[in-house]
């Protein structure tokens, strides 16, 4: 509905009240409606799910149309990302937000900083989704408020062309509300627990939920050791639980991201149930590290399985976990992905130990033999040493080509000494094009960085502390922060405006008229940043 159509609608509502709403301005009511187009989290989930589905279709037609996101741990961080994206690129198209369970554990738990082991409060996940969308909706209200003020100024000046331009900008306003891919870890319990939490996440606005195939009570960060996976049927129960949550809430377009940690997981807690040779349970058990035993040599309390007439003893650790055969990680990943897509998942996430396009592509090629349109979400993780990994990849490629490498030490390639070398320059170019190349070659629809603002906050704070508490003192803040905010046009330099002061003034004026005590007068120091 256009701005003026909404004004007419609000005018009709007022007229129905006769003379009882004399102080109500239909145009201001229309502005409030424009500033708050999403009434519930389900409205948001429904809207953003359609965006993701359209983007997935566009990617199938052209892999250059991949999407991206950055991880968030606070609503303000997500808001500033979207404001920055609109400022620099004019559109949020193809840009999402990622909600990282790792960052909730490290930064949002009432227990204090925790490792990524699903020990944080599960309710903090939907709470952060709701917080992120609250801040994104406020960004809409702030931006539209500025457009309304432009319209008012044009009217006061009698400038019809400027007024028409402002009205067009209002009607064509693009919301800051974008899809959030939300991390539900391993489901925080059984399938029922997963279903209940998924409902809360969707009600908060999540259109996409990412779940991994680790066990809930032994869950580890995907880039640490000690990962334990569950049999496929256990994982598929949770995928079905999430799909039912989407269906129950009227969002069949909801997107499920099935993550496999099998590449780096050498353990399982359970031997899978199997009904007949070759079924899914039997395929899972076939990866176990077993030795053949004689019936006469069976010890007390041993667990045995039979296969093709042989009696096998799975390797069982003191932790009561079972070990997979070494070298089976990729095969397990491929089976995980195929079965997930065949049972309700929409996108895949393969957690790897390094960012290597051909490693990923090798698995995706095999998956696509069965599911031709298989697509990935990929973690461009800060847990990887990107500089070292890509310099070593270039080194290995040059070595295979027979090039002279006498100036390089492969084990020392992280050294600053190499920063301006030909090898480092080529490696940096491969990092720059990694997302584009991986989207084309390895089926990666969505690239994300899980923990970017965790690291940027630490780095910027370290630099500020060094300068402010050192010789530069106040100049350390002014030169490195405020002056750069002004010159780069960072909206947050007017922090009162970002926090909602101008929105509040608009409300005060509508509520109280001339009696309004507004904060944005001539003595407001934010006016110093008008230039």
C-alpha positions as CSV (number, residue, x, y, z in Angstrom):
1,X,0.0,0.0,0.0
2,X,1.4,3.4,-0.9
3,X,1.9,6.2,1.6
4,X,-1.1,8.2,0.5
5,X,-3.3,5.1,0.2
6,X,-2.5,4.4,3.9
7,X,-3.4,8.1,4.8
8,X,-6.8,7.7,3.1
9,X,-7.3,4.4,5.0
10,X,-6.5,6.0,8.3
11,X,-8.7,9.0,7.4
12,X,-11.7,6.7,6.8
13,X,-11.0,5.0,10.2
14,X,-11.1,8.4,11.9
15,X,-14.3,9.5,10.2
16,X,-16.1,6.4,11.5
17,X,-15.5,7.8,15.0
18,X,-17.4,11.0,14.2
19,X,-16.1,13.8,16.3
20,X,-14.5,11.7,19.0
21,X,-11.0,11.6,17.6
22,X,-10.4,15.3,17.0
23,X,-6.8,15.2,18.1
24,X,-5.8,12.2,15.9
25,X,-3.9,13.0,12.7
26,X,-4.5,10.3,10.0
27,X,-1.2,11.1,8.3
28,X,0.8,10.5,11.5
29,X,-1.1,7.2,12.0
30,X,-0.1,6.3,8.4
31,X,3.5,7.1,9.2
32,X,3.5,4.8,12.2
33,X,2.1,2.1,10.0
34,X,4.7,2.7,7.4
35,X,7.5,2.6,10.1
36,X,6.2,-0.7,11.5
37,X,5.2,-2.8,8.6
38,X,5.9,-6.1,10.4
39,X,3.4,-6.7,13.2
40,X,4.7,-10.1,14.5
41,X,7.7,-12.3,14.2
42,X,5.7,-14.6,12.0
43,X,5.2,-11.8,9.6
44,X,9.0,-11.4,9.4
45,X,9.6,-15.2,9.1
46,X,7.0,-15.4,6.3
47,X,8.5,-12.4,4.4
48,X,12.1,-13.4,4.8
49,X,11.4,-17.1,3.9
50,X,10.1,-15.9,0.5
51,X,13.3,-13.8,0.0
52,X,15.5,-16.9,0.7
53,X,13.5,-19.1,-1.6
54,X,13.7,-16.5,-4.4
55,X,17.5,-16.2,-3.9
56,X,17.9,-20.0,-3.9
57,X,16.0,-20.1,-7.3
58,X,18.2,-17.3,-8.6
59,X,21.3,-19.2,-7.6
60,X,20.1,-22.4,-9.3
61,X,19.9,-20.3,-12.5
62,X,23.2,-18.5,-12.0
63,X,25.8,-19.5,-9.3
64,X,27.1,-15.9,-9.5
65,X,24.0,-14.9,-7.5
66,X,25.3,-16.3,-4.2
67,X,24.4,-14.7,-0.9
68,X,26.4,-13.6,2.1
69,X,26.0,-12.9,5.8
70,X,28.0,-11.9,8.9
71,X,27.4,-13.3,12.4
72,X,25.8,-11.2,15.1
73,X,25.7,-11.3,18.8
74,X,23.6,-8.2,19.5
75,X,20.8,-6.3,17.8
76,X,22.8,-3.2,17.5
77,X,25.5,-5.1,15.5
78,X,22.9,-6.5,13.1
79,X,21.3,-3.1,12.7
80,X,24.6,-1.3,11.9
81,X,25.5,-4.0,9.3
82,X,22.3,-3.4,7.4
83,X,22.6,0.4,7.7
84,X,26.1,0.1,6.3
85,X,25.1,-2.2,3.5
86,X,22.3,0.1,2.4
87,X,24.7,3.1,2.5
88,X,27.5,1.4,0.5
89,X,25.5,-0.8,-1.9
90,X,22.0,0.8,-2.0
91,X,20.3,-2.5,-1.4
92,X,20.2,-5.4,1.1
93,X,19.6,-7.9,-1.8
94,X,21.5,-11.1,-1.1
95,X,22.8,-10.0,2.3
96,X,21.5,-11.8,5.4
97,X,22.4,-12.0,9.1
98,X,23.8,-15.1,10.8
99,X,23.0,-16.0,14.4
100,X,25.9,-17.9,15.9
101,X,25.4,-20.3,18.8
102,X,29.1,-19.9,19.4
103,X,28.7,-16.2,20.0
104,X,25.6,-16.6,22.2
105,X,27.6,-19.1,24.4
106,X,30.7,-16.8,24.5
107,X,28.8,-13.5,24.9
108,X,25.2,-13.8,25.9
109,X,25.0,-16.5,28.6
110,X,24.0,-15.8,32.2
111,X,26.8,-18.2,33.1
112,X,29.4,-15.9,31.6
113,X,31.6,-16.8,28.7
114,X,31.2,-20.4,27.7
115,X,32.7,-22.7,25.0
116,X,30.5,-23.8,22.1
117,X,29.1,-26.9,23.8
118,X,25.4,-26.1,24.0
119,X,25.7,-25.2,27.7
120,X,24.1,-21.8,27.3
121,X,20.4,-21.1,27.9
122,X,18.3,-22.3,24.9
123,X,15.9,-19.4,25.4
124,X,18.7,-17.0,24.6
125,X,18.5,-18.1,20.9
126,X,14.9,-16.9,20.2
127,X,15.6,-13.9,22.5
128,X,18.5,-12.8,20.2
129,X,16.4,-13.3,17.1
130,X,13.7,-11.1,18.5
131,X,16.3,-8.5,19.6
132,X,17.9,-8.5,16.1
133,X,14.6,-7.8,14.4
134,X,13.7,-5.1,17.0
135,X,16.8,-3.2,16.0
136,X,16.2,-3.8,12.3
137,X,12.7,-2.5,12.6
138,X,14.0,0.5,14.5
139,X,16.4,1.2,11.6
140,X,13.3,1.3,9.3
141,X,11.5,3.7,11.6
142,X,14.6,6.0,11.8
143,X,15.2,6.0,8.0
144,X,11.5,6.6,7.2
145,X,11.3,9.3,9.9
146,X,14.0,11.2,7.9
147,X,12.1,10.8,4.7
148,X,8.9,12.1,6.4
149,X,10.9,15.2,7.6
150,X,12.1,15.7,4.0
151,X,8.5,15.6,2.9
152,X,7.4,18.1,5.5
153,X,10.2,20.5,4.6
154,X,9.4,20.3,0.9
155,X,5.7,21.0,1.6
156,X,6.6,24.0,3.9
157,X,8.8,25.4,1.1
158,X,6.1,24.8,-1.5
159,X,8.5,22.6,-3.5
160,X,6.2,20.2,-5.3
161,X,9.1,18.4,-7.1
162,X,10.9,17.8,-3.8
163,X,7.7,16.7,-2.2
164,X,7.0,14.2,-5.0
165,X,10.6,12.9,-4.7
166,X,10.2,12.4,-1.0
167,X,6.9,10.6,-1.4
168,X,8.5,8.3,-4.0
169,X,11.3,7.5,-1.7
170,X,8.8,6.6,1.1
171,X,6.8,4.3,-1.3
172,X,10.0,2.6,-2.5
173,X,11.7,2.3,0.9
174,X,13.5,-1.0,1.3
175,X,13.3,-2.5,4.7
176,X,16.4,-3.4,6.8
177,X,14.6,-6.6,7.7
178,X,16.5,-9.5,6.0
179,X,16.7,-13.3,6.5
180,X,18.4,-14.6,9.6
181,X,20.0,-18.1,9.5
182,X,19.7,-19.1,13.1
183,X,21.8,-21.7,14.8
184,X,19.9,-24.3,16.9
185,X,23.1,-26.2,17.6
186,X,22.2,-29.9,17.9
187,X,18.6,-29.2,19.0
188,X,19.2,-28.9,22.8
189,X,17.8,-32.3,23.6
190,X,15.6,-34.8,21.8
191,X,13.4,-34.2,18.8
192,X,10.6,-32.8,21.0
193,X,13.0,-30.3,22.6
194,X,14.1,-29.4,19.1
195,X,10.5,-28.9,17.9
196,X,9.6,-26.6,20.9
197,X,12.7,-24.5,20.5
198,X,12.3,-24.3,16.7
199,X,8.7,-22.9,17.3
200,X,10.1,-20.2,19.6
201,X,12.7,-19.3,17.0
202,X,10.2,-19.1,14.2
203,X,7.8,-17.1,16.3
204,X,10.6,-14.6,17.0
205,X,11.1,-14.2,13.2
206,X,13.6,-16.9,12.1
207,X,12.9,-18.1,8.5
208,X,15.9,-20.4,8.4
209,X,17.2,-22.8,11.1
210,X,20.5,-24.6,11.0
211,X,20.9,-27.9,12.9
212,X,23.9,-30.2,13.2
213,X,24.3,-33.9,13.5
214,X,26.3,-34.0,16.7
215,X,24.8,-35.4,20.0
216,X,23.3,-32.7,22.1
217,X,25.0,-33.6,25.4
218,X,28.5,-34.0,23.8
219,X,28.3,-31.2,21.3
220,X,31.5,-29.4,20.4
221,X,32.5,-26.5,18.2
222,X,32.8,-27.8,14.7
223,X,36.5,-26.7,14.6
224,X,37.5,-28.5,17.8
225,X,38.3,-32.1,18.6
226,X,36.1,-34.6,20.3
227,X,33.0,-34.4,18.0
228,X,30.4,-37.1,18.3
229,X,27.8,-37.7,15.7
230,X,24.4,-39.5,15.9
231,X,22.9,-42.1,13.6
232,X,21.0,-40.7,10.6
233,X,17.6,-41.6,11.9
234,X,18.2,-39.6,15.1
235,X,19.2,-36.6,13.0
236,X,16.3,-37.0,10.6
237,X,13.8,-37.0,13.5
238,X,15.0,-33.5,14.4
239,X,14.8,-32.3,10.8
240,X,11.2,-33.5,10.7
241,X,10.5,-31.8,14.0
242,X,11.7,-28.4,12.6
243,X,9.7,-28.9,9.4
244,X,6.6,-29.6,11.4
245,X,7.2,-26.4,13.5
246,X,7.3,-24.4,10.2
247,X,4.2,-26.1,8.9
248,X,2.3,-25.6,12.2
249,X,3.1,-21.9,12.2
250,X,2.0,-21.4,8.6
251,X,5.4,-21.0,7.0
252,X,6.0,-24.0,4.7
253,X,8.7,-22.0,2.9
254,X,10.9,-22.1,6.0
255,X,14.4,-23.1,5.2
256,X,16.2,-25.9,7.1
257,X,20.0,-26.0,6.9
258,X,21.3,-29.5,7.7
259,X,24.9,-29.4,9.0
260,X,27.2,-32.4,9.0
261,X,30.3,-32.4,11.3
262,X,31.2,-35.9,10.1
263,X,34.4,-34.8,8.3
264,X,36.1,-34.1,11.6
265,X,34.1,-36.4,13.9
266,X,35.7,-39.7,14.6
267,X,33.2,-40.9,17.2
268,X,29.6,-41.9,17.7
269,X,27.6,-42.5,20.9
270,X,25.3,-45.1,19.4
271,X,25.3,-48.1,17.2
272,X,22.5,-47.5,14.7
273,X,19.4,-49.6,14.7
274,X,19.1,-51.7,11.6
275,X,16.4,-53.9,10.1
276,X,18.0,-55.4,7.1
277,X,21.4,-55.3,5.3
278,X,22.0,-52.1,3.4
279,X,19.5,-49.9,5.2
280,X,20.5,-46.6,6.6
281,X,21.4,-47.9,10.0
282,X,23.5,-50.6,8.5
283,X,25.3,-48.0,6.3
284,X,26.1,-46.0,9.4
285,X,27.4,-49.0,11.3
286,X,29.6,-50.0,8.3
287,X,31.8,-47.0,9.1
288,X,32.6,-48.3,12.6
289,X,36.2,-49.4,13.3
290,X,35.7,-53.1,14.0
291,X,37.6,-56.3,14.4
292,X,36.4,-59.8,13.7
293,X,36.1,-62.0,16.8
294,X,35.5,-65.6,17.5
295,X,32.5,-66.5,19.6
296,X,34.7,-68.3,22.1
297,X,36.7,-65.0,22.7
298,X,33.8,-62.8,23.7
299,X,34.5,-61.0,27.0
300,X,32.2,-59.7,29.7
301,X,30.0,-56.7,28.8
302,X,31.2,-56.6,25.2
303,X,29.1,-55.1,22.4
304,X,29.1,-57.0,19.2
305,X,27.5,-56.6,15.8
306,X,27.1,-59.1,13.0
307,X,27.6,-58.4,9.3
308,X,27.5,-60.9,6.4
309,X,27.8,-63.9,8.7
310,X,30.8,-62.4,10.6
311,X,30.9,-61.4,14.3
312,X,32.5,-58.0,14.8
313,X,33.6,-56.0,17.8
314,X,33.4,-52.2,17.4
315,X,36.2,-50.3,18.9
316,X,34.8,-49.0,22.2
317,X,36.5,-46.3,24.2
318,X,36.5,-45.9,28.0
319,X,34.1,-42.9,27.4
320,X,31.6,-45.6,26.1
321,X,31.9,-44.0,22.7
322,X,32.5,-45.9,19.5
323,X,35.2,-45.1,16.9
324,X,34.8,-44.7,13.2
325,X,37.4,-46.1,10.8
326,X,40.0,-43.4,9.8
327,X,39.6,-41.9,6.4
328,X,35.8,-42.4,6.3
329,X,34.9,-38.7,7.0
330,X,34.1,-37.7,3.4
331,X,32.0,-40.8,2.7
332,X,30.0,-40.1,5.9
333,X,29.5,-36.5,5.0
334,X,28.2,-37.4,1.5
335,X,25.7,-39.9,3.1
336,X,24.7,-37.4,5.7
337,X,23.9,-34.7,3.1
338,X,22.0,-37.0,0.7
339,X,19.8,-38.4,3.4
340,X,19.1,-34.9,4.9
341,X,18.0,-33.5,1.6
342,X,15.8,-36.5,1.0
343,X,14.1,-36.0,4.3
344,X,13.1,-32.4,4.4
345,X,16.3,-30.3,4.6
346,X,16.8,-27.5,2.0
347,X,20.4,-26.5,2.3
348,X,23.6,-28.3,3.5
349,X,26.5,-27.2,5.7
350,X,29.6,-29.2,5.6
351,X,32.0,-28.2,8.4
352,X,35.6,-28.5,7.1
353,X,39.0,-28.1,8.6
354,X,40.3,-25.7,6.0
355,X,38.9,-23.5,3.2
356,X,39.7,-25.6,0.2
357,X,37.4,-25.4,-2.8
358,X,38.3,-28.7,-4.4
359,X,37.8,-30.6,-1.1
360,X,34.3,-29.1,-0.8
361,X,33.6,-29.6,-4.5
362,X,34.6,-33.2,-4.4
363,X,31.9,-34.0,-1.9
364,X,29.3,-31.8,-3.6
365,X,29.9,-33.5,-6.9
366,X,29.0,-36.8,-5.3
367,X,26.0,-35.4,-3.6
368,X,24.7,-33.9,-6.8
369,X,24.8,-37.3,-8.5
370,X,21.8,-38.1,-6.3
371,X,20.4,-34.6,-5.6
372,X,21.2,-32.4,-8.6
373,X,20.3,-29.1,-7.0
374,X,22.1,-29.6,-3.7
375,X,23.3,-26.3,-2.4
376,X,25.5,-25.4,0.6
377,X,25.9,-22.8,3.3
378,X,29.6,-22.5,4.0
379,X,31.3,-21.3,7.2
380,X,34.1,-18.9,6.1
381,X,35.4,-19.4,9.6
382,X,37.8,-17.3,11.7
383,X,38.9,-20.6,13.1
384,X,40.9,-21.0,9.8
385,X,44.2,-19.3,9.4
386,X,43.2,-17.9,6.0
387,X,46.6,-16.4,5.2
388,X,48.6,-19.5,6.0
389,X,46.1,-21.9,4.3
390,X,46.1,-20.0,1.0
391,X,49.8,-19.3,1.0
392,X,50.4,-23.0,1.5
393,X,47.8,-23.9,-1.3
394,X,49.7,-21.6,-3.7
395,X,53.0,-23.1,-2.6
396,X,51.8,-26.6,-3.2
397,X,50.4,-25.6,-6.6
398,X,53.7,-24.0,-7.6
399,X,55.6,-27.0,-6.4
400,X,53.5,-29.3,-8.5
401,X,54.2,-27.0,-11.5
402,X,57.9,-27.3,-10.9
403,X,58.4,-23.6,-10.0
404,X,61.4,-22.3,-8.1
405,X,60.5,-22.1,-4.4
406,X,64.0,-21.5,-2.9
407,X,62.8,-18.1,-1.6
408,X,60.0,-19.7,0.5
409,X,59.8,-21.8,3.6
410,X,56.4,-23.6,3.6
411,X,56.3,-23.8,7.4
412,X,57.0,-20.1,7.8
413,X,54.6,-18.6,5.2
414,X,52.6,-16.7,7.8
415,X,55.7,-14.5,8.3
416,X,55.2,-10.8,7.6
417,X,58.5,-11.2,5.6
418,X,56.4,-12.7,2.7
419,X,53.6,-10.1,2.7
420,X,54.8,-8.4,-0.5
421,X,56.0,-11.6,-2.3
422,X,54.5,-12.9,-5.5
423,X,53.2,-16.0,-3.6
424,X,51.4,-13.9,-1.0
425,X,49.9,-11.6,-3.6
426,X,48.5,-14.7,-5.5
427,X,47.2,-16.1,-2.2
428,X,45.4,-12.9,-1.3
429,X,43.8,-12.9,-4.7
430,X,42.5,-16.4,-4.1
431,X,41.1,-15.3,-0.8
432,X,39.4,-12.4,-2.4
433,X,37.7,-14.6,-5.1
434,X,37.2,-17.6,-2.8
435,X,33.4,-16.9,-2.3
436,X,32.8,-16.3,-6.0
437,X,34.9,-19.3,-7.1
438,X,33.4,-21.6,-4.5
439,X,29.9,-20.6,-5.4
440,X,30.5,-21.6,-9.0
441,X,32.6,-24.7,-8.5
442,X,31.5,-26.1,-5.1
443,X,27.7,-25.3,-5.0
444,X,27.9,-22.8,-2.2
445,X,24.8,-20.7,-2.2
446,X,25.5,-18.8,1.0
447,X,28.8,-17.7,2.4
448,X,28.9,-16.5,6.0
449,X,31.5,-15.6,8.6
450,X,30.4,-16.9,12.0
451,X,32.3,-14.7,14.4
452,X,33.4,-11.5,12.7
453,X,32.2,-9.0,15.2
454,X,33.6,-11.0,18.1
455,X,37.0,-10.4,16.5
456,X,36.4,-6.8,15.2
457,X,35.2,-5.7,18.7
458,X,38.4,-7.2,20.3
459,X,40.7,-5.6,17.7
460,X,39.2,-2.2,17.7
461,X,39.1,-2.2,21.5
462,X,42.7,-3.2,21.7
463,X,43.7,-0.4,19.3
464,X,41.6,2.2,21.2
465,X,43.0,1.2,24.6
466,X,46.5,1.3,23.3
467,X,46.1,4.8,22.0
468,X,43.8,6.4,24.6
469,X,45.7,5.1,27.7
470,X,49.0,5.8,25.9
471,X,50.6,9.0,24.6
472,X,47.8,9.9,22.3
473,X,45.2,10.2,25.1
474,X,42.0,11.9,23.8
475,X,43.5,12.2,20.4
476,X,43.6,8.4,20.2
477,X,39.8,8.5,20.3
478,X,39.2,11.6,18.2
479,X,41.6,10.7,15.4
480,X,40.9,7.0,15.1
481,X,37.2,6.9,15.9
482,X,35.2,10.1,15.8
483,X,37.0,11.8,12.9
484,X,36.8,8.6,10.8
485,X,33.0,8.3,11.7
486,X,32.5,11.8,10.4
487,X,34.6,11.5,7.3
488,X,33.2,8.0,6.3
489,X,29.6,9.0,7.0
490,X,29.0,6.5,9.8
491,X,25.5,7.0,10.9
492,X,26.4,6.1,14.5
493,X,28.4,9.4,14.9
494,X,24.9,10.9,15.6
495,X,24.4,8.4,18.4
496,X,21.3,10.1,19.8
497,X,19.6,9.7,16.4
498,X,20.6,6.1,16.2
499,X,19.2,5.4,19.7
500,X,15.8,6.8,18.6
501,X,15.9,10.4,19.9
502,X,14.5,11.9,16.7
503,X,11.8,9.2,16.5
504,X,10.8,10.1,20.0
505,X,10.6,13.8,19.1
506,X,8.2,13.0,16.2
507,X,6.0,11.1,18.6
508,X,6.1,13.8,21.2
509,X,5.0,16.4,18.6
510,X,2.1,14.2,17.5
511,X,1.1,13.4,21.0
512,X,1.5,16.9,22.6
513,X,1.7,19.4,19.7
514,X,3.2,22.8,20.8
515,X,3.6,21.5,24.4
516,X,6.1,18.8,23.3
517,X,9.4,19.0,25.0
518,X,11.7,17.9,22.2
519,X,15.4,16.9,22.5
520,X,16.4,17.9,19.0
521,X,16.5,21.7,19.4
522,X,19.3,24.1,18.6
523,X,21.2,23.3,21.8
524,X,21.5,19.6,21.0
525,X,25.2,18.9,20.5
526,X,24.3,16.4,17.7
527,X,23.9,19.5,15.5
528,X,27.7,19.7,15.5
529,X,27.7,16.7,13.2
530,X,25.3,18.2,10.6
531,X,28.1,18.8,8.2
